[in-house]
Amino acid sequence: MDEFRVALAIVIFSISSYLVYDLFAHGFDWIVLLVSIAGYLLVHYIWPRYSTGESTWYDPLEFIFDLPYRTIALLIMSLGKLLRNNGGDIGIDL
């Protein structure tokens, strides 16, 4: 069952990556952006968690496929910290 989840995650990751390429190649579209972000989030939740009998090639693939999720999470957390630390005021001096 883990192999099916890995294959499904690879397919969704590939489609999401193509959609990001499409954003740059054919112009920006909000729907394409939201679908690609949703695909990366779905890959994070579909990918099987670590088990003792898993293949050794899962670790490098997991790092690659989890990188967009970690980047999205980092951006959201950084934005939350920026807004929380300044009492709602963005700390930009002009």
C-alpha positions as CSV (number, residue, x, y, z in Angstrom):
1,M,0.0,0.0,0.0
2,D,2.9,2.3,0.7
3,E,4.1,1.9,-2.9
4,F,0.7,3.1,-4.2
5,R,0.8,6.1,-1.9
6,V,4.4,7.0,-3.1
7,A,3.4,6.6,-6.7
8,L,0.3,8.8,-6.2
9,A,2.4,11.4,-4.4
10,I,4.9,11.4,-7.3
11,V,2.2,12.0,-9.8
12,I,0.5,14.8,-7.8
13,F,3.9,16.4,-7.2
14,S,4.7,16.3,-10.9
15,I,1.4,17.9,-11.8
16,S,1.9,20.6,-9.2
17,S,5.4,21.3,-10.5
18,Y,4.1,21.6,-14.0
19,L,1.4,24.0,-12.9
20,V,4.1,26.2,-11.3
21,Y,6.0,26.1,-14.6
22,D,2.7,27.0,-16.3
23,L,2.4,30.1,-14.1
24,F,5.6,31.5,-15.4
25,A,5.3,30.3,-19.0
26,H,1.8,31.2,-19.9
27,G,0.9,33.9,-17.4
28,F,-0.4,34.2,-13.9
29,D,-3.7,32.7,-12.9
30,W,-5.0,32.4,-9.3
31,I,-6.8,29.1,-9.9
32,V,-3.6,27.5,-11.2
33,L,-1.6,28.9,-8.2
34,L,-4.2,27.6,-5.7
35,V,-4.4,24.1,-7.4
36,S,-0.6,23.8,-7.3
37,I,-0.4,24.8,-3.6
38,A,-3.2,22.3,-2.8
39,G,-1.3,19.6,-4.7
40,Y,1.9,20.2,-2.7
41,L,-0.1,20.1,0.5
42,L,-1.8,16.9,-0.6
43,V,1.6,15.3,-1.4
44,H,2.7,16.1,2.2
45,Y,-0.4,14.3,3.6
46,I,-0.4,11.3,1.2
47,W,3.3,10.5,1.6
48,P,3.6,7.4,3.9
49,R,5.1,8.0,7.3
50,Y,8.4,6.3,8.3
51,S,8.2,2.5,8.9
52,T,11.0,0.0,9.6
53,G,10.5,-2.0,6.5
54,E,10.6,0.8,4.0
55,S,12.9,1.1,1.1
56,T,16.1,3.2,1.4
57,W,15.1,5.4,-1.5
58,Y,12.1,6.8,0.4
59,D,14.3,9.2,2.4
60,P,15.8,11.3,-0.4
61,L,12.4,11.3,-2.2
62,E,10.7,12.4,1.0
63,F,13.0,15.3,1.4
64,I,12.5,16.5,-2.2
65,F,8.7,16.1,-2.1
66,D,8.3,17.7,1.3
67,L,10.4,20.7,0.4
68,P,7.5,22.7,-1.2
69,Y,5.3,22.0,1.9
70,R,8.0,23.2,4.3
71,T,8.6,26.3,2.2
72,I,4.9,27.2,2.2
73,A,4.6,26.5,6.0
74,L,7.7,28.6,6.6
75,L,6.3,31.6,4.7
76,I,3.0,31.4,6.5
77,M,4.6,31.1,9.9
78,S,7.0,34.0,9.1
79,L,4.0,36.2,8.0
80,G,2.2,35.3,11.2
81,K,5.3,36.2,13.3
82,L,5.7,39.5,11.5
83,L,2.1,40.5,12.1
84,R,2.0,39.2,15.7
85,N,5.2,40.9,16.9
86,N,4.3,44.3,15.7
87,G,0.7,44.4,17.1
88,G,-0.8,44.1,13.6
89,D,1.4,46.9,12.1
90,I,3.8,45.8,9.5
91,G,7.3,47.0,10.5
92,I,8.3,48.8,7.3
93,D,9.8,52.2,7.6
94,L,9.6,54.4,4.6
